[in-house]
Amino acid sequence: MGGGNGQKAKMARERNLEKQKGAKGSQLEANKKAMNIQCKVCMQTFICTTSEVKCKEHAEAKHPKSDLFTCFPHLKN
């Protein structure tokens, strides 16, 4: 007995709800992994999309005595 259309629809809604929960979530983990540019003087990390201009601003503001390439050796390329 049982297993009518109402029960099937309820089960389908529950399954779909579980699938949708997996798609949503926090972006924090992905952002942590993307922080792969690091100032070699103060070890501050920057997200991978940081431009050379932002790196230069950081070096001038935080480390005026150090060279840009001392802070960010990856910019030499």
C-alpha positions as CSV (number, residue, x, y, z in Angstrom):
1,M,0.0,0.0,0.0
2,G,1.0,3.7,-0.1
3,G,3.3,5.2,-2.7
4,G,0.6,7.4,-4.3
5,N,1.3,10.4,-6.4
6,G,1.5,12.7,-3.3
7,Q,4.2,10.6,-1.8
8,K,6.2,10.4,-5.0
9,A,6.0,14.2,-5.4
10,K,7.1,14.7,-1.8
11,M,10.1,12.4,-2.3
12,A,11.0,14.2,-5.6
13,R,10.9,17.6,-3.9
14,E,13.2,16.3,-1.1
15,R,15.7,14.9,-3.5
16,N,15.8,18.1,-5.5
17,L,16.2,20.2,-2.4
18,E,19.2,18.1,-1.4
19,K,20.8,18.6,-4.9
20,Q,20.3,22.4,-4.6
21,K,21.9,22.5,-1.2
22,G,25.1,21.1,-2.6
23,A,25.4,23.8,-5.2
24,K,25.2,26.7,-2.8
25,G,27.8,27.5,-0.2
26,S,30.4,29.8,1.0
27,Q,33.0,31.3,-1.3
28,L,35.5,31.6,1.5
29,E,37.4,28.3,0.8
30,A,37.8,29.1,-2.9
31,N,39.0,32.6,-2.0
32,K,41.6,31.2,0.4
33,K,43.0,28.9,-2.3
34,A,43.2,31.8,-4.8
35,M,45.4,33.9,-2.4
36,N,48.6,32.8,-4.1
37,I,50.5,36.1,-4.6
38,Q,52.6,36.9,-1.5
39,C,54.7,39.8,-0.5
40,K,58.1,38.4,0.4
41,V,58.8,41.1,2.9
42,C,55.7,41.1,5.1
43,M,54.2,37.8,3.9
44,Q,50.8,39.4,3.1
45,T,48.8,37.4,0.6
46,F,46.8,38.8,-2.3
47,I,44.3,37.1,-4.6
48,C,45.5,35.7,-7.9
49,T,43.7,38.4,-9.9
50,T,45.7,41.3,-8.2
51,S,47.2,43.5,-10.8
52,E,50.8,44.7,-11.0
53,V,49.6,48.2,-10.1
54,K,48.1,47.0,-6.8
55,C,51.4,45.2,-6.0
56,K,53.3,48.4,-6.8
57,E,51.0,50.4,-4.5
58,H,51.5,47.9,-1.7
59,A,55.3,48.0,-2.1
60,E,55.4,51.8,-2.1
61,A,53.0,52.2,0.8
62,K,54.2,49.4,3.1
63,H,57.9,49.0,2.1
64,P,59.3,52.3,0.8
65,K,62.9,51.2,1.4
66,S,62.5,47.9,-0.5
67,D,62.4,47.4,-4.3
68,L,59.2,46.3,-6.0
69,F,60.9,43.1,-7.1
70,T,62.1,42.4,-3.6
71,C,58.5,42.3,-2.5
72,F,57.1,40.6,-5.6
73,P,59.8,38.6,-7.4
74,H,57.2,37.1,-9.8
75,L,56.8,40.5,-11.5
76,K,60.3,40.2,-13.0
77,N,59.1,37.9,-15.8
